[in-house]
Amino acid sequence: MIVGGGLVGLSAAAFLSWHGVRTVVVERRPGTLLHPRARAVNPRSVELLRGIGLERTVLEATSRAYDERSQIVHAESLAAPERGRTPMAPPRSADGTTGVSPCPWAPIDQDRLEVLLRAHAEELGADVRFSTALRALEPAGNGGAIAKIEDDRGVTTVHADHVIAADGHRSPLREQLGVGVTGPGSLGSSVNFVFSADLDRALRGRNVGVGHFDLPRPGTVLLPHDGRGRWVLGVPFDPGSGEALGDFTPERCVEMARAAIGLPDAEITVLPQLADGTSVLVYEVEAKVAERFREGPVHFVGDAAHVFPPTGAFGASTGIQDAHNLAWKLAAVLKGQAGPDLLDTYDAERRPVAWFTMEQALLQTRDRTGRKVPIDADRTAADYNSVVFGYSYRSTAVIAEEDGADEPFAVPPERLTGRPGTRAPHVEIERDGRRMSVLDLFGRRPVLLAGPRGGALVTAMRRAADRLGLDVDAVAVGADVGDPAGRFAQAYGLGPAGAALVRPDGFVAWRTRDAVEDPVEVLDGVLRRTLSLRG
């Protein structure tokens, strides 16, 4: 059962359902979000959506408000003279099929992406229930959980083997289970609302992607919504001074929007953000990570596990990657393809990534906005694509190499060369006359990728998998599938007879640069270790 039907909860539902896991989503809201909130998904997360057949649909729905020529402007208001501007080029993105990734950035607003994820999850068999609230959760005798849920028909009981808490940054489940958070905490709040208006007079032909304004209050931010004359305004809000959300009536929001725009006579229409008609929401800028990502049968993902400042656009993508990491492990355990201890590696892998990403979001905030943040002044931000692609996992689901102990936690993608614990590099291959990415081989099951003379390891992997009753693929790149550019062995740090075992999430679990003695026994041990199989 997934508690929370937002972006990350629906992602988890789609990933699990794609694996054939029966999934129920409960969400207290009557429908998906109407506010854009997250504005883009990074290429690594698009790779994961590609794996379940959703990439094309997402890219076809990208926002009209996105334009690589957009500018970040600083001024008193939109109509006022600028104090400064910087290009809003996307962070150094993937280079296409011959570069870092076969996938681009997806500049899609969260409200649109949630609709697509819900439809895809339901198409794959997920039971998605909106207007349904979790009323109680208790442990079950079999190690699962018993949930009491309520909708307009009354209260019913659901027995779940596992519960995914995707219930937001305040996470009632996290609070109920006594799981604390670490990190700087709150960095400030703002009230946010969406409005429609013709801003051509104030724009004066400019392509503004983000506006930082002094009016109606210093720190005001204006964002285009979808390129159809809809905008999002965020105005600093201080509940500690006695302000309340109820003070921000539609009339007051109109006046604040006019002040930010700099046109006192602008026609403004405030739009709803939630299906129940709510138009004004409070957004709290926070930096925090849960003390643990699992408590018994409950696993925390997305904002329930970590919250970052918005600068850098890390939050939504990190949550999608949480969901994917957890989904393949849950599927493997539930299908008898892995031992239950594999689930402990979710926390071991994703929590360090969350902490690293939170720090990078703070550094991005400092460097892009000049705002003071609670982090050492002498810290420098990592290369952006190191955060997107280059982080590493260290857990029992990875067999680390002895010479990799001193490697940094994250490296630029050009330094990803098949080291266990890192994302498997993108290489173009050819199969049945069709060009594709090697990443397209991953997703359902572990895959052994051998060099062109690695046939012995391919055969040995099939025998080891059959012995253990496991579903594992094995291919020799350059023999079973083509390697048009001859890049595979170098990209993965292999000799012609070597091989790398890649997990369903596209991370390298183990590697041997050359052939090994007694390969069936070696690979039997590798599978047992990386899948937490006893015996």
Secondary structure, DSSP 8 states (H G I E B T S, - for coil): -EE--SHHHHHHHHHHHHTT---EEE-SSSSS--S--S--B-HHHHHHHHHTT-HHHHHHT--TT--TT-EEEEESSSSS-EEEEEE---SS----TTSS-S---B---HHHHHHHHHHHHHHTT-EEESS-EEEEEEE-TTSSEEEEEEETTEEEEEEES-EEE---TT-HHHHHTT--EEEEEEEEEEEEEEEE---HHHHTT--EEEEEE-SSSTTEEEEE-SSSSEEEEEEEE-GGGT--GGG--HHHHHHHHHHHHT-TT---EEE--STT---EEEEEEEEEEES-SEETTEEE-GGGTEE--STTS-HHHHHHHHHHHHHHHHHHHHTTSS-GGGGHHHHHHHHHHHHHHHHHHHHHHHHHH----SS-TT-----HHHHHH-BB--STTS---GGGTTS-SB--GGG--S-TTBB----EEEETTEEEEGGGG-SSS-EEEE-TT-HHHHHHHHHHHHHHT---EEEEBTTTBB-TTS-HHHHTT--TT-EEEE-TTSBEEEEESS--SSHHHHHHHHHHHHTT---
